Amino acid sequence: MSGRAPDLRDPAVIEVLTRGRIEITGRLVDASNATLFGTAALDGIELRCVYKPVRGERPLWDFPDGTLAGREVGAYLVAEESGLRVVPPTVLREEAPFGPGMVQAWVSSGDESALTGGADADEPGSGFGAEIDEETIQLAAESLVELCEPDDVRDGWLPVLRARDGAGDPIVLVHADHPQLRAMALFDVVVNNADRKGGHVILGGDGGVYGVDHGLTLHSEPKLRTVLWGWIGDELGEEHTAALKELRAKLAGDFADTLGEHVTRREVAALRSRIDHLLAEPRFPGPDGFGPAIPWPAF
């Protein structure tokens, strides 16, 4: 048995996010910055999305430059230009219900429909759906980052942190040894992600692994905080090294100017420096010891 899930790699998704009419349907009330849910509709296609208006951002003393929305877009551009592709389609909209802001495609699990457009959108070959099987649907319902008892760490999962819960019992923070999650861990090092919580990692119904909430990225100072430390010391491998080389070459050209529309020139230079360091020593780094290694809360 197979199902249909929105294919977030389809170029039409960016078109709908960029030009579609946005309608707000809800709000995430626990978010520290305004985070709205809704749909973007264009030419009969309706896409579920997240909208974060700039006017709803809470000022942060350690991220004083630019906007969090711009950093989210910058992180998406890095993910795309590097070929790591672990961020859902993300655009900066000047015209939106509450002013300029970031609009991002909603990542759906296998039993959800995020992109609809009548019967034609469900037809094979329409470009708006990806074939998925029951195993992928089941995985999409599970978390890729979990807490468990020390004796319950499953095969194919990597321990990150040992701690004790509120009752004093030992627990372990673990994440899946998943190739796309591995790519996300590298992406976080590259963009200097200060907020990779477990809840920011989603296995979509299209089979892709996506990270969300990238407003705290691309700072010039070391700020890496992540739950994805399971590959410390492992070699990056040829595929990821090639991705870094491609990204570094693009940063020597026009892409630096494109990224510079969202972050400072100093931050673009720091991005180049991080890539150069990874290419010189192509292994997953560990915490630098100058600050918290894991964000709080971790989920």
C-alpha positions as CSV (number, residue, x, y, z in Angstrom):
1,M,0.0,0.0,0.0
2,S,1.3,3.5,-0.8
3,G,0.2,7.0,-0.1
4,R,0.8,10.5,-1.3
5,A,2.7,13.2,0.5
6,P,3.6,16.7,-0.6
7,D,7.0,16.8,-2.4
8,L,8.7,19.8,-0.9
9,R,11.5,19.6,-3.5
10,D,9.1,20.6,-6.3
11,P,10.0,24.1,-7.7
12,A,6.2,24.9,-7.6
13,V,6.4,25.1,-3.8
14,I,8.7,28.1,-3.9
15,E,6.5,29.8,-6.5
16,V,3.4,29.3,-4.2
17,L,5.2,30.6,-1.2
18,T,6.6,33.6,-3.1
19,R,3.5,34.7,-4.9
20,G,0.5,33.0,-3.3
21,R,-2.2,34.7,-1.3
22,I,-1.6,34.0,2.4
23,E,-4.4,33.3,4.8
24,I,-3.7,32.9,8.5
25,T,-5.5,30.1,10.3
26,G,-3.7,29.8,13.6
27,R,-0.8,30.7,15.9
28,L,1.8,28.8,18.0
29,V,1.2,30.4,21.3
30,D,4.3,28.9,23.1
31,A,6.8,30.3,20.6
32,S,9.0,33.2,21.9
33,N,8.5,35.0,18.6
34,A,5.3,35.4,16.6
35,T,4.7,32.1,14.6
36,L,1.6,31.9,12.5
37,F,0.1,29.0,10.6
38,G,-1.8,29.3,7.4
39,T,-2.0,28.6,3.7
40,A,-0.6,30.1,0.6
41,A,-2.7,29.7,-2.5
42,L,-1.8,30.3,-6.1
43,D,-3.5,29.2,-9.4
44,G,-5.6,26.6,-7.6
45,I,-2.8,25.2,-5.5
46,E,-3.0,25.6,-1.8
47,L,0.1,25.0,0.4
48,R,0.1,24.9,4.2
49,C,2.8,27.2,5.6
50,V,4.4,28.9,8.6
51,Y,4.6,32.7,8.6
52,K,6.9,34.6,11.0
53,P,6.4,38.4,10.6
54,V,9.5,40.6,11.4
55,R,7.3,42.8,13.6
56,G,6.7,39.9,15.9
57,E,10.4,39.2,16.6
58,R,11.7,39.6,20.1
59,P,15.0,41.6,20.1
60,L,18.0,39.4,21.1
61,W,21.1,41.1,22.5
62,D,23.4,38.4,21.0
63,F,21.8,38.5,17.5
64,P,21.5,42.3,17.1
65,D,22.1,42.5,13.3
66,G,19.4,42.0,10.6
67,T,16.3,40.0,11.3
68,L,15.6,36.4,12.5
69,A,13.4,36.0,9.4
70,G,16.4,36.9,7.2
71,R,18.6,34.4,9.0
72,E,16.0,31.7,8.4
73,V,16.1,32.5,4.7
74,G,19.9,32.6,4.7
75,A,20.0,29.2,6.3
76,Y,17.7,27.8,3.6
77,L,19.9,29.3,0.9
78,V,23.0,27.7,2.4
79,A,21.2,24.3,2.6
80,E,20.2,24.5,-1.1
81,E,23.4,25.9,-2.5
82,S,25.4,23.2,-0.7
83,G,23.1,20.4,-1.8
84,L,22.5,19.3,1.8
85,R,18.8,20.3,1.4
86,V,17.7,19.8,4.9
87,V,15.6,23.0,5.3
88,P,12.0,23.3,3.9
89,P,11.4,25.8,1.1
90,T,11.7,29.3,2.7
91,V,11.2,32.8,1.3
92,L,11.2,36.3,2.6
93,R,7.9,38.0,1.7
94,E,7.6,41.8,1.7
95,E,3.8,41.7,1.3
96,A,2.1,39.5,3.9
97,P,-0.8,39.9,6.3
98,F,1.3,41.4,9.1
99,G,4.1,42.9,7.0
100,P,7.4,41.5,5.9
101,G,8.4,38.1,7.2
102,M,9.6,34.6,6.6
103,V,7.2,32.1,4.9
104,Q,8.1,28.4,5.0
105,A,6.5,25.3,3.7
106,W,4.9,23.2,6.4
107,V,6.5,19.8,6.8
108,S,3.8,17.1,6.8
109,S,4.0,13.5,8.0
110,G,2.9,10.7,5.7
111,D,-0.7,10.8,6.7
112,E,-1.1,14.6,6.2
113,S,-1.8,16.6,3.1
114,A,0.0,19.9,3.0
115,L,-0.3,20.7,-0.7
116,T,-3.6,20.3,-2.4
117,G,-5.2,21.5,-5.6
118,G,-8.2,19.3,-6.4
119,A,-8.1,16.0,-8.2
120,D,-5.3,17.0,-10.6
121,A,-2.9,17.5,-7.8
122,D,-3.3,13.9,-6.7
123,E,-2.7,12.5,-10.1
124,P,0.7,10.7,-10.7
125,G,3.1,12.9,-12.6
126,S,1.5,16.1,-11.4
127,G,4.7,17.1,-9.6
128,F,2.9,17.9,-6.4
129,G,3.2,14.6,-4.6
130,A,5.8,12.0,-3.7
131,E,5.1,8.3,-3.6
132,I,5.7,6.9,-0.1
133,D,5.2,3.5,1.5
134,E,3.9,2.3,4.8
135,E,7.4,2.1,6.3
136,T,8.1,5.8,5.6
137,I,4.7,6.7,7.0
138,Q,5.5,4.8,10.2
139,L,8.9,6.5,10.5
140,A,7.3,9.9,9.9
141,A,5.2,9.3,13.0
142,E,8.3,8.8,15.2
143,S,10.8,11.2,16.5
144,L,14.4,11.1,15.2
145,V,15.6,12.4,18.6
146,E,14.4,10.8,21.8
147,L,15.0,10.2,25.5
148,C,15.2,6.6,26.8
149,E,16.6,4.5,29.6
150,P,20.3,3.5,29.2
151,D,19.3,-0.2,28.6
152,D,16.8,0.8,25.9
153,V,19.1,2.4,23.3
154,R,18.1,0.6,20.1
155,D,20.4,-0.5,17.3
156,G,20.8,2.3,14.8
157,W,20.6,5.0,17.5
158,L,23.5,7.1,18.8
159,P,23.8,8.3,22.4
160,V,24.6,12.0,23.0
161,L,24.1,12.7,26.6
162,R,23.6,10.8,29.9
163,A,21.5,12.5,32.6
164,R,18.9,11.9,35.2
165,D,15.2,12.7,35.0
166,G,13.1,14.5,37.6
167,A,12.8,11.4,39.7
168,G,16.6,10.8,39.7
169,D,16.5,7.9,37.2
170,P,19.2,7.7,34.5
171,I,18.2,8.6,31.0
172,V,20.0,9.0,27.7
173,L,19.5,11.5,24.9
174,V,19.8,9.7,21.6
175,H,19.2,10.3,17.9
176,A,18.9,8.1,14.9
177,D,21.9,7.2,12.8
178,H,20.1,8.4,9.7
179,P,22.1,9.7,6.6
180,Q,19.9,12.8,6.2
181,L,20.2,13.5,9.8
182,R,23.9,13.2,9.4
183,A,23.7,15.8,6.7
184,M,21.7,18.1,9.0
185,A,24.4,17.8,11.7
186,L,27.0,19.0,9.1
187,F,24.6,21.8,8.1
188,D,24.4,22.9,11.7
189,V,28.1,23.1,12.0
190,V,28.3,25.1,8.7
191,V,25.6,27.6,9.6
192,N,26.7,27.7,13.3
193,N,23.2,26.8,14.5
194,A,22.6,27.9,18.1
195,D,19.3,26.2,18.5
196,R,19.0,22.6,17.1
197,K,16.4,21.2,19.5
198,G,15.0,17.7,19.1
199,G,11.6,19.2,18.2
200,H,13.3,21.1,15.3
201,V,14.0,17.8,13.5
202,I,11.1,16.4,11.4
203,L,10.9,13.3,9.1
204,G,8.5,14.4,6.4
205,G,6.0,12.2,4.7
206,D,7.9,12.7,1.4
207,G,10.8,10.8,3.0
208,G,13.0,13.8,3.6
209,V,14.5,14.9,6.9
210,Y,14.0,18.6,7.6
211,G,15.2,21.1,10.2
212,V,13.1,24.1,11.2
213,D,13.6,27.3,13.3
214,H,16.8,28.7,12.0
215,G,16.6,32.2,13.2
216,L,19.7,31.7,15.5
217,T,22.2,30.8,12.8
218,L,25.0,32.3,10.8
219,H,26.5,34.4,13.7
220,S,30.2,35.3,13.3
221,E,31.0,34.0,16.8
222,P,31.0,30.3,17.8
223,K,27.5,29.5,19.0
224,L,26.9,25.9,18.0
225,R,24.3,24.2,20.3
226,T,22.7,21.0,19.0
227,V,21.3,17.6,20.0
228,L,23.0,16.0,17.0
229,W,26.5,15.2,18.5
230,G,26.4,11.5,17.7
231,W,29.1,11.6,14.9
232,I,31.8,13.4,16.8
233,G,35.2,12.5,15.3
234,D,33.7,10.6,12.3
235,E,35.1,11.5,8.8
236,L,32.8,13.6,6.7
237,G,33.1,11.4,3.7
238,E,33.5,12.2,0.0
239,E,29.9,13.3,-0.6
240,H,29.8,15.8,2.2
241,T,33.3,17.1,1.5
242,A,32.3,17.7,-2.1
243,A,29.2,19.6,-0.9
244,L,31.4,21.8,1.2
245,K,33.8,22.5,-1.7
246,E,30.8,23.4,-3.9
247,L,29.4,25.8,-1.3
248,R,32.9,27.4,-0.8
249,A,33.3,28.0,-4.5
250,K,29.9,29.7,-4.6
251,L,30.8,31.9,-1.7
252,A,33.7,33.2,-3.8
253,G,31.1,34.4,-6.3
254,D,27.6,35.9,-6.5
255,F,26.2,33.8,-3.7
256,A,28.1,35.8,-1.2
257,D,26.2,38.9,-2.3
258,T,22.9,37.0,-2.2
259,L,23.5,35.8,1.3
260,G,24.7,39.3,2.3
261,E,21.2,40.5,1.8
262,H,20.2,38.7,4.9
263,V,23.3,38.7,7.2
264,T,26.4,40.9,7.6
265,R,29.6,40.7,5.6
266,R,31.4,39.7,8.7
267,E,29.0,36.7,9.1
268,V,29.5,35.7,5.5
269,A,33.3,35.8,6.0
270,A,32.8,33.6,9.2
271,L,30.8,31.1,7.1
272,R,33.7,30.9,4.7
273,S,36.1,30.4,7.6
274,R,34.0,27.5,9.1
275,I,33.9,25.8,5.7
276,D,37.7,26.2,5.3
277,H,38.3,24.7,8.7
278,L,36.1,21.7,7.9
279,L,37.8,21.1,4.6
280,A,41.2,21.3,6.3
281,E,40.1,18.8,8.9
282,P,37.1,16.8,7.4
283,R,35.7,15.3,10.5
284,F,32.6,16.1,12.6
285,P,33.8,18.4,15.4
286,G,32.9,18.2,19.1
287,P,31.8,21.0,21.4
288,D,34.3,23.8,21.7
289,G,33.9,24.0,25.5
290,F,33.2,27.8,25.6
291,G,29.4,27.5,26.1
292,P,26.5,25.1,26.4
293,A,26.8,22.3,23.8
294,I,23.0,21.5,23.9
295,P,20.2,24.1,23.7
296,W,17.8,24.4,26.6
297,P,15.3,23.0,26.6
298,A,16.6,20.1,24.4
299,F,13.1,19.5,23.0
